[in-house]
Amino acid sequence: MQIKIIIKAISVACITLSLIACETTTSLQTTKIKTEANLGEAAELNTQLAIGYIERKEYKIAKDKLEKSIEQNPDYLPAYKTLAYLYALLGLSEKAEETYQEAIDLKPDDPDLANSYGAFLCSQGKYEEAQKRLRVAYTNPFYESLYLAESNAGSCYIKQGEFKKAETLLRKSLRVEPRLPGSLISMAEVGVKTDRYLMARAYIQRYHDVKPASAESLWIQIQAEKNLGAKDHYMKYARKLLKEFPDSDEAGWVEAQARSEHIR
């Protein structure tokens, strides 16, 4: 009888210990899940903060936030994309390439990543590779920003001298977003490159309705007005360029004309 009581006691003890072990394991798993969730939220927050810092040109803080985000969640793709963009913005091409590759390792078929990386490759003069990446983005019917990839691809085709291909994609992007600045200025450039100066004037005016004038946009307008024989408009925009962007390359291109035509 005593032996049976001992065995019964041992059995109860084993059951109790098993329950405790089960509860401990469940508790640890719950804690781990909560910790991962908290780190995931922190990673998202730090990336959002970084974007704000980039907009305010506080690049060092932005970089720190993005590196912290990746440390908190090594699989959080937006942090890699934003960091790669930041490196590219600062002219750190090798670091940008390295970070883009890390992002691609995480999600090689992500259309937004393909769009961003394609635009970067085009800026580096790697046009064929850029177009392959951009095509991944703008042929994906589920990509919400497909029109941006079309715009980037169209602008890249201009650099390649493929004006017909450029115009097709740029017009498609503008059908979705008629006030897209990148497509408007690129269409104006296509107009200049293909001797359609009325078209160039129309698009650069639309661009100036949504974005402040830049040295680049004024140079396009100057070319359009000059070739349309609109001397007053040509001189007006030439003066504006020389006054507001005196150290730009475009100002240098106008200087010779300015001296001979008394623009100043």
C-alpha positions in Angstrom: 0.0 0.0 0.0 2.8 2.4 0.9 4.6 1.7 -2.4 1.4 2.5 -4.3 1.0 5.8 -2.4 4.7 6.7 -3.3 4.2 5.8 -6.9 1.0 7.9 -7.0 2.8 10.8 -5.4 5.6 10.6 -7.9 3.0 10.5 -10.8 1.3 13.6 -9.4 4.6 15.3 -9.1 5.6 14.4 -12.7 2.2 15.8 -14.0 2.7 19.0 -11.9 6.3 19.4 -13.2 5.1 18.8 -16.8 2.4 21.5 -16.4 5.0 23.9 -15.0 7.3 23.1 -17.9 4.5 23.6 -20.4 3.5 26.9 -18.8 7.1 28.1 -18.8 7.6 27.2 -22.5 4.4 28.9 -23.4 5.3 32.0 -21.4 8.8 32.1 -23.1 7.2 31.8 -26.6 4.7 34.5 -25.8 7.4 36.8 -24.5 9.5 36.1 -27.6 6.5 36.9 -29.9 5.8 40.1 -28.0 9.5 41.1 -28.2 9.6 40.5 -31.9 6.4 42.4 -32.4 7.8 45.4 -30.4 11.1 45.3 -32.3 9.1 45.2 -35.6 7.1 48.2 -34.6 10.2 50.0 -33.5 11.9 49.2 -36.9 8.9 50.7 -38.7 8.9 53.8 -36.6 12.7 54.4 -37.0 12.3 54.1 -40.8 9.4 56.6 -40.8 11.5 59.0 -38.7 14.4 58.6 -41.0 12.3 59.6 -44.0 11.4 62.8 -42.2 15.0 63.5 -41.4 16.0 62.9 -45.0 13.3 65.4 -46.1 14.8 67.9 -43.7 18.3 67.1 -44.9 19.4 65.8 -41.6 21.2 62.9 -43.2 23.4 61.7 -40.3 20.4 61.2 -38.0 18.5 59.5 -40.8 21.3 57.1 -41.4 21.5 56.3 -37.6 17.8 55.6 -37.5 17.9 53.3 -40.5 20.8 51.3 -39.2 18.9 51.0 -35.9 15.8 49.8 -37.8 17.8 47.1 -39.6 19.3 46.0 -36.3 15.8 45.8 -34.7 14.4 43.9 -37.7 17.0 42.5 -40.2 14.1 41.5 -42.5 12.4 44.9 -42.8 12.8 45.7 -46.5 11.7 49.4 -46.4 14.7 50.2 -44.1 17.1 48.8 -46.7 15.4 50.6 -49.6 15.4 53.9 -47.7 19.1 53.5 -46.7 20.1 52.7 -50.2 18.2 55.7 -51.5 20.0 57.9 -48.9 23.4 56.6 -49.9 22.5 57.3 -53.6 21.3 60.8 -52.7 24.6 61.5 -51.0 26.6 60.2 -54.0 27.8 57.1 -52.1 27.3 54.8 -55.0 29.2 51.8 -53.7 27.3 51.8 -50.4 24.0 52.3 -52.3 24.8 49.3 -54.5 25.7 47.2 -51.6 22.5 48.0 -49.7 20.3 47.5 -52.7 21.9 44.0 -53.1 21.1 43.2 -49.5 17.5 44.3 -50.1 17.3 42.1 -53.2 18.5 39.1 -51.2 15.5 39.7 -48.9 12.9 40.0 -51.7 14.2 39.8 -55.2 10.8 40.3 -57.0 9.5 43.3 -55.0 8.3 45.8 -57.6 9.0 48.9 -55.5 12.5 47.7 -54.9 12.9 47.0 -58.7 11.7 50.6 -59.4 14.0 52.2 -56.9 17.0 50.1 -57.9 16.3 50.6 -61.6 16.3 54.4 -61.2 19.6 54.2 -59.3 21.2 52.1 -62.1 20.1 54.6 -64.7 21.7 57.4 -62.7 24.9 55.3 -62.9 24.7 55.0 -66.6 23.9 51.2 -66.5 21.0 51.7 -68.8 20.3 48.1 -70.0 20.3 46.7 -66.5 18.2 49.6 -65.3 15.5 49.0 -67.9 15.4 45.3 -66.9 14.7 46.2 -63.3 12.2 49.0 -64.2 10.4 46.5 -66.5 9.9 44.2 -63.5 8.1 47.1 -61.8 5.9 48.5 -64.6 4.8 45.1 -65.9 3.5 44.1 -62.5 -0.3 44.8 -62.6 -0.4 44.7 -58.8 2.2 47.4 -58.2 0.3 50.4 -57.0 3.0 52.9 -58.1 3.4 51.4 -61.6 3.1 54.8 -63.2 6.3 55.9 -61.3 8.2 53.0 -62.8 6.9 54.0 -66.3 8.1 57.5 -65.6 11.5 56.4 -64.5 11.9 54.1 -67.5 10.8 56.8 -69.9 13.3 59.3 -68.4 16.0 56.6 -68.7 15.2 56.0 -72.3 15.8 59.7 -73.0 19.3 59.2 -71.8 19.6 56.3 -74.2 18.4 58.4 -77.1 15.3 56.2 -77.4 12.8 59.0 -77.7 9.8 57.0 -79.1 10.0 54.4 -76.3 10.4 57.2 -73.8 7.4 59.1 -75.0 5.2 56.0 -74.9 6.0 55.2 -71.3 5.8 58.9 -70.2 2.4 59.4 -71.7 1.1 56.2 -70.0 2.3 57.5 -66.6 0.6 60.9 -67.2 -2.7 59.2 -68.0 -2.6 57.9 -64.4 -1.1 61.0 -62.8 -1.3 64.1 -65.0 0.7 66.3 -62.6 3.6 64.0 -62.2 6.6 66.4 -62.3 9.2 63.8 -63.6 7.1 62.9 -66.6 6.2 66.5 -67.4 9.7 67.7 -67.6 10.8 64.5 -69.4 8.1 65.0 -72.0 9.3 68.6 -72.5 12.8 67.3 -73.0 11.5 64.8 -75.6 9.9 67.8 -77.4 13.2 69.6 -77.5 15.1 66.5 -78.6 12.7 65.8 -81.4 12.3 69.4 -82.6 8.7 69.7 -81.4 9.0 73.0 -79.6 5.3 73.7 -79.1 5.1 70.4 -77.3 8.1 71.2 -75.2 6.6 74.6 -74.3 3.3 73.1 -73.3 4.8 70.4 -71.1 7.4 72.7 -69.4 4.6 75.2 -68.6 2.6 72.3 -67.0 5.7 71.4 -65.1 6.1 74.9 -63.7 2.5 74.8 -62.6 3.4 72.0 -60.1 7.1 72.6 -59.3 9.3 75.7 -58.8 11.5 76.5 -61.7 15.0 74.9 -61.7 18.0 75.5 -63.9 17.2 72.4 -65.8 13.5 73.3 -66.4 14.4 76.9 -67.4 17.0 75.7 -69.9 14.3 73.5 -71.5 12.0 76.5 -71.7 14.7 78.7 -73.1 15.4 76.2 -75.9 11.7 75.9 -76.7 11.1 79.7 -76.8 14.3 80.4 -78.8 13.3 77.9 -81.5 9.8 79.1 -81.6 11.1 82.6 -82.3 9.5 84.0 -79.1 12.4 86.4 -78.4 10.8 88.2 -75.5 10.0 84.9 -73.7 13.4 83.5 -74.5 15.1 86.6 -73.0 12.8 86.5 -69.9 13.6 83.0 -69.0 17.3 83.4 -69.8 17.5 86.3 -67.4 15.7 84.3 -64.8 18.1 81.5 -65.2 21.2 83.7 -65.0 19.8 85.5 -62.0 18.6 82.6 -59.9 21.1 79.9 -60.8 24.2 81.8 -61.8 26.6 78.9 -60.9 24.7 76.2 -62.8 25.9 74.5 -65.9 22.8 75.7 -67.7 23.8 79.3 -66.8 27.1 78.7 -68.4 25.4 77.5 -71.6 23.4 80.7 -71.7 26.3 83.1 -71.0 27.7 83.2 -74.5 24.2 83.9 -75.9 23.6 86.5 -73.2 26.6 88.5 -74.3 25.8 88.5 -78.0 22.0 89.1 -77.6 22.2 91.6 -74.7 20.1 89.4 -72.4 21.4 91.0 -69.2 
